[in-house]
Amino acid sequence: MVSKFILAAAAGLTLTSLATPADAQRRRTEGVVRACSNYGNGCTSAPIRRSRFGYEFRMPGGTWVSCRADCRNAIREDMLDFWETQRENQRSPRR
């Protein structure tokens, strides 16, 4: 009985390890969010999806990044105003 359980668990682990990172990217997107720069760097749109830990948006290279509290602000801070956001955070660190 115990050996059957171990065999079944090993088979399950083997099947889950066959999933590739591309499988995660095939998840259905929930929509598109448009964000505009606060510093004149233009506007952009990014697809969003719901993950196990909340919403994520896709960077231009294909990496999915957590939206944190608000997808529009996350896209703006991480894509459009990245260096300006870094500069702001140096002056007044978040607590």
Backbone as a chain_set.jsonl record, in Angstrom:
{"seq": "MVSKFILAAAAGLTLTSLATPADAQRRRTEGVVRACSNYGNGCTSAPIRRSRFGYEFRMPGGTWVSCRADCRNAIREDMLDFWETQRENQRSPRR", "coords": {"N": [[0.819, -1.192, 0.0], [1.886, 1.261, 0.864], [3.973, 1.479, -0.952], [2.575, 1.785, -3.344], [1.468, 4.291, -2.957], [3.785, 5.874, -2.838], [4.747, 5.439, -5.412], [2.664, 6.598, -6.919], [2.876, 9.263, -6.041], [5.435, 9.898, -6.972], [5.006, 9.694, -9.721], [3.205, 11.792, -10.079], [4.828, 13.998, -9.382], [6.681, 13.822, -11.433], [5.104, 14.427, -13.68], [4.345, 17.079, -13.095], [6.809, 18.307, -13.17], [7.357, 18.331, -15.83], [6.142, 20.505, -16.914], [6.697, 23.526, -18.604], [8.318, 26.801, -18.583], [7.122, 28.188, -20.653], [4.561, 27.207, -20.659], [3.37, 28.514, -18.525], [3.209, 31.065, -19.568], [1.261, 30.776, -21.416], [-1.117, 31.118, -20.2], [-4.382, 32.501, -19.958], [-4.871, 35.887, -20.789], [-6.202, 38.63, -18.951], [-6.877, 41.086, -19.862], [-5.995, 44.382, -21.069], [-3.92, 46.98, -19.931], [-3.487, 50.443, -19.951], [-0.942, 52.798, -19.54], [0.484, 55.975, -18.711], [3.376, 58.043, -18.793], [4.683, 60.026, -16.109], [6.62, 61.786, -16.629], [6.847, 62.584, -19.241], [7.569, 60.502, -20.951], [5.99, 59.165, -22.718], [3.28, 56.845, -23.547], [2.109, 53.525, -22.848], [0.853, 50.192, -23.394], [-0.016, 47.183, -21.707], [-0.494, 43.674, -21.483], [-2.465, 42.041, -18.984], [-2.759, 39.544, -16.41], [-4.343, 37.242, -14.181], [-2.724, 35.815, -11.497], [-1.613, 33.3, -9.191], [-0.919, 34.826, -6.996], [-2.021, 37.325, -7.31], [-2.556, 40.083, -9.603], [-0.633, 40.324, -12.664], [1.576, 41.945, -14.986], [2.777, 41.972, -18.396], [6.068, 42.424, -19.4], [7.904, 44.025, -22.115], [9.801, 42.126, -23.043], [8.653, 39.719, -22.407], [8.571, 38.803, -19.807], [6.678, 38.221, -16.884], [5.444, 40.413, -14.464], [4.704, 41.29, -11.113], [1.82, 43.197, -10.28], [1.64, 44.524, -7.931], [-0.028, 46.782, -5.899], [-1.494, 48.316, -7.774], [-2.01, 47.985, -11.166], [-1.696, 49.881, -13.251], [-0.014, 51.884, -12.138], [2.191, 50.265, -11.538], [3.043, 49.457, -14.102], [3.719, 51.953, -15.169], [5.787, 52.753, -13.355], [7.657, 50.633, -13.609], [8.173, 50.334, -16.326], [7.903, 52.727, -17.976], [8.734, 55.017, -16.443], [11.079, 54.161, -15.16], [13.805, 54.87, -14.374], [13.399, 57.395, -13.276], [11.72, 56.728, -11.164], [13.472, 55.181, -9.657], [15.258, 57.166, -8.89], [13.56, 58.813, -7.364], [12.94, 57.07, -5.256], [15.405, 56.845, -4.041], [15.783, 59.329, -2.893], [13.636, 59.539, -1.082], [13.183, 57.006, 0.775], [11.028, 54.144, 0.835], [9.02, 53.135, 3.562]], "CA": [[0.0, 0.0, 0.0], [2.768, 2.415, 0.94], [4.74, 1.568, -2.194], [1.673, 2.328, -4.366], [1.376, 5.725, -2.687], [5.054, 6.485, -3.242], [4.777, 5.384, -6.876], [1.724, 7.602, -7.419], [3.446, 10.577, -5.749], [6.554, 10.1, -7.896], [4.436, 9.935, -11.05], [2.657, 13.147, -10.055], [5.943, 14.946, -9.417], [7.258, 13.775, -12.778], [4.223, 15.149, -14.589], [4.407, 18.524, -12.829], [8.122, 18.824, -13.551], [7.397, 18.442, -17.281], [5.608, 21.814, -17.306], [7.771, 24.448, -18.964], [7.962, 28.205, -18.365], [6.227, 28.635, -21.728], [3.194, 26.853, -20.269], [2.86, 29.577, -17.66], [2.918, 32.237, -20.383], [0.077, 30.505, -22.228], [-2.33, 31.411, -19.436], [-5.239, 33.498, -20.601], [-4.758, 37.236, -20.261], [-7.471, 39.185, -18.477], [-7.136, 42.345, -20.531], [-4.854, 45.246, -21.34], [-3.937, 48.215, -19.145], [-2.713, 51.529, -20.567], [-0.333, 53.698, -18.559], [1.228, 57.093, -19.286], [4.482, 58.532, -17.986], [4.558, 61.299, -15.396], [7.784, 62.584, -16.99], [6.891, 62.821, -20.677], [8.164, 59.369, -21.661], [4.985, 58.525, -23.561], [2.3, 55.913, -22.985], [2.228, 52.148, -23.325], [-0.166, 49.245, -22.944], [0.54, 45.872, -21.383], [-1.497, 42.68, -21.102], [-2.439, 41.623, -17.583], [-3.372, 38.255, -16.12], [-4.46, 36.923, -12.756], [-1.893, 34.682, -11.096], [-1.945, 32.778, -7.867], [-0.629, 35.835, -5.979], [-2.588, 38.604, -7.706], [-2.407, 40.407, -11.021], [0.689, 40.528, -13.222], [1.606, 42.501, -16.333], [3.884, 41.436, -19.181], [7.077, 43.357, -19.9], [8.114, 43.83, -23.547], [10.583, 40.915, -23.298], [7.859, 38.533, -22.123], [8.567, 38.49, -18.384], [5.482, 38.657, -16.152], [5.84, 41.121, -13.239], [3.573, 41.549, -10.217], [1.262, 44.557, -10.321], [1.595, 45.052, -6.571], [-1.373, 47.273, -5.555], [-2.2, 48.899, -8.913], [-1.307, 47.635, -12.406], [-1.343, 51.076, -14.018], [1.18, 52.48, -11.519], [3.313, 49.336, -11.673], [3.524, 49.562, -15.481], [4.373, 53.251, -15.294], [7.027, 52.769, -12.587], [8.612, 49.611, -14.028], [8.487, 50.395, -17.753], [8.018, 54.074, -18.547], [9.468, 55.947, -15.569], [11.924, 53.317, -14.311], [14.937, 55.592, -13.772], [12.863, 58.459, -12.436], [11.225, 56.077, -9.947], [14.649, 54.824, -8.867], [15.771, 58.413, -8.316], [12.629, 59.231, -6.309], [13.063, 56.159, -4.124], [16.663, 57.143, -3.359], [15.589, 60.531, -2.084], [12.706, 59.266, 0.022], [12.971, 55.56, 0.803], [9.734, 53.679, 1.36], [9.148, 52.486, 4.883]], "C": [[0.864, 1.257, 0.0], [3.542, 2.574, -0.36], [3.875, 2.103, -3.328], [1.54, 3.839, -4.203], [2.644, 6.447, -3.152], [5.164, 6.512, -4.758], [3.864, 6.444, -7.483], [2.262, 9.019, -7.193], [4.595, 10.884, -6.7], [6.048, 10.385, -9.31], [3.863, 11.347, -11.131], [3.747, 14.201, -10.116], [6.594, 14.977, -10.798], [6.411, 14.572, -13.752], [4.285, 16.654, -14.35], [5.753, 19.103, -13.218], [8.264, 18.95, -15.063], [6.842, 19.768, -17.778], [6.774, 22.773, -17.549], [7.365, 25.88, -18.632], [7.024, 28.733, -19.442], [4.772, 28.299, -21.409], [2.577, 27.935, -19.405], [2.487, 30.802, -18.481], [1.688, 32.021, -21.251], [-1.221, 30.762, -21.475], [-3.091, 32.54, -20.105], [-5.034, 34.867, -19.957], [-6.147, 37.763, -19.928], [-7.827, 40.485, -19.187], [-5.847, 43.1, -20.757], [-5.018, 46.521, -20.523], [-3.023, 49.219, -19.836], [-2.221, 52.457, -19.462], [0.456, 54.774, -19.286], [2.254, 57.605, -18.279], [4.12, 59.834, -17.278], [5.658, 62.269, -15.817], [7.92, 62.793, -18.5], [7.52, 61.71, -21.485], [7.153, 58.602, -22.504], [4.028, 57.632, -22.792], [2.565, 54.528, -23.548], [1.072, 51.33, -22.791], [0.507, 47.911, -22.682], [-0.592, 44.915, -21.028], [-1.35, 42.333, -19.628], [-3.101, 40.264, -17.463], [-3.455, 38.096, -14.609], [-3.586, 35.703, -12.487], [-2.322, 34.232, -9.707], [-1.806, 33.843, -6.786], [-1.178, 37.211, -6.318], [-2.378, 38.844, -9.189], [-0.953, 40.62, -11.396], [0.55, 41.198, -14.581], [2.841, 41.975, -17.051], [4.779, 42.553, -19.686], [7.283, 43.088, -21.391], [8.901, 42.559, -23.894], [9.848, 39.626, -23.001], [7.804, 38.14, -20.664], [7.298, 39.029, -17.739], [5.917, 39.2, -14.801], [4.594, 41.407, -12.421], [3.134, 43.005, -10.312], [1.328, 45.244, -8.959], [0.175, 45.529, -6.283], [-2.169, 47.715, -6.78], [-1.404, 48.638, -10.192], [-0.866, 48.872, -13.184], [-0.083, 51.73, -13.451], [2.396, 51.572, -11.66], [3.898, 49.396, -13.079], [4.282, 50.875, -15.665], [5.731, 53.251, -14.598], [8.081, 51.814, -13.141], [8.999, 49.684, -15.5], [8.781, 51.813, -18.232], [8.929, 54.99, -17.738], [10.432, 55.207, -14.649], [13.009, 54.121, -13.607], [14.469, 56.734, -12.893], [12.348, 57.889, -11.108], [12.389, 55.68, -9.054], [15.211, 56.058, -8.168], [14.883, 58.886, -7.165], [12.787, 58.357, -5.064], [14.373, 56.345, -3.375], [16.511, 58.323, -2.435], [14.709, 60.276, -0.876], [12.38, 57.779, 0.048], [11.616, 55.206, 1.395], [9.956, 52.971, 2.679], [8.124, 51.438, 5.049]], "O": [[0.616, 2.195, -0.757], [3.745, 3.697, -0.822], [4.383, 2.811, -4.198], [1.503, 4.577, -5.188], [2.572, 7.503, -3.781], [5.623, 7.5, -5.33], [4.238, 7.112, -8.447], [2.119, 9.88, -8.061], [4.716, 12.01, -7.182], [6.607, 11.227, -10.012], [4.021, 12.022, -12.148], [3.606, 15.195, -10.828], [7.008, 16.035, -11.272], [6.949, 15.319, -14.57], [4.279, 17.428, -15.307], [5.835, 20.282, -13.564], [9.191, 19.604, -15.54], [7.046, 20.126, -18.938], [7.726, 22.811, -16.769], [6.182, 26.148, -18.421], [6.218, 29.627, -19.179], [3.858, 29.009, -21.831], [1.391, 28.241, -19.537], [1.544, 31.512, -18.13], [1.127, 32.984, -21.772], [-2.305, 30.639, -22.045], [-2.505, 33.419, -20.737], [-5.026, 34.991, -18.732], [-7.137, 37.381, -20.551], [-8.972, 40.933, -19.115], [-4.753, 42.546, -20.653], [-6.113, 47.075, -20.431], [-1.917, 48.879, -20.255], [-2.977, 52.847, -18.572], [1.029, 54.525, -20.346], [2.02, 57.595, -17.071], [3.344, 60.639, -17.793], [5.646, 63.434, -15.419], [8.998, 63.143, -18.981], [7.966, 61.949, -22.607], [7.442, 57.494, -22.955], [3.973, 57.656, -21.563], [3.177, 54.385, -24.606], [0.395, 51.733, -21.845], [1.477, 47.55, -23.348], [-1.543, 45.302, -20.349], [-0.243, 42.332, -19.089], [-3.907, 39.877, -18.31], [-2.72, 38.742, -13.861], [-3.697, 34.685, -13.17], [-3.288, 34.743, -9.141], [-2.494, 33.782, -5.767], [-0.819, 38.185, -5.656], [-2.06, 37.921, -9.94], [-0.14, 41.039, -10.573], [-0.47, 41.042, -15.253], [3.822, 41.582, -16.42], [4.316, 43.504, -20.315], [6.882, 42.034, -21.885], [8.674, 41.976, -24.954], [10.353, 38.545, -23.304], [7.061, 37.227, -20.306], [6.888, 40.158, -18.012], [6.664, 38.546, -14.072], [3.544, 41.731, -12.975], [3.954, 43.917, -10.412], [1.087, 46.447, -8.868], [-0.759, 44.737, -6.414], [-3.383, 47.516, -6.831], [-0.241, 49.033, -10.285], [0.241, 48.894, -13.723], [0.819, 52.091, -14.207], [3.509, 52.053, -11.878], [5.119, 49.387, -13.239], [5.364, 50.896, -16.251], [6.722, 53.696, -15.177], [9.268, 52.139, -13.145], [10.04, 49.156, -15.889], [9.825, 52.053, -18.84], [9.798, 55.659, -18.296], [10.588, 55.58, -13.487], [13.127, 54.065, -12.383], [15.085, 57.014, -11.865], [12.524, 58.502, -10.055], [12.313, 55.823, -7.833], [15.591, 56.001, -6.999], [15.382, 59.308, -6.121], [12.767, 58.864, -3.943], [14.447, 56.034, -2.187], [17.041, 58.328, -1.325], [15.003, 60.742, 0.225], [11.418, 57.338, -0.581], [11.122, 55.86, 2.314], [10.964, 52.292, 2.877], [8.073, 50.785, 6.091]]}, "num_chains": 1, "name": "protein.A"}
